[in-house]
Amino acid sequence: MVEVRYFAAIADAVGKNTESLDLPSGATVADLRATLAATYGSEVDTLVGVCAFLIGDELTRDPAAMLRDRVDVLPPFAGG
């Protein structure tokens, strides 16, 4: 199981802040994205396409990055 935490626009799109997904050992960001697209549809897939992923203490956009027990899905943030 992978705990997925959502923030800002992506949390609004999926209607929750967190969920646990049954992804296989060795699953990647690409696997997570495919699962989210299949579950929530093309609108969420479009949003996830511009997100970064915090895996452990590494921020990545690499689709081949392997997931751990928890991943944060982070949409672009504005601010100053």
Phi, psi and omega in degrees: 000142177239126174277123180248125178249134182248149181226151172052231188300324181290324175296319177297318183293322180270348176078020179201163179265337183205154172200160176254129180245140179272085179254146183291158174302137181086007179297150183244175174303320178299320177296318178298314180299317179297320179295316180294321178296318180293326183279317190248349176097181188292330179297314178293321178300319177298316178297314181297331180298338179253005182275157167255162183233127176262112182242111189065238176245024179250124176267126185216159169237006184288117181296340180272357180296132180281140179281159173242200182295334181219140175223136176258130178261114189244110175288166176301138179249143173255155179163185181201000000 
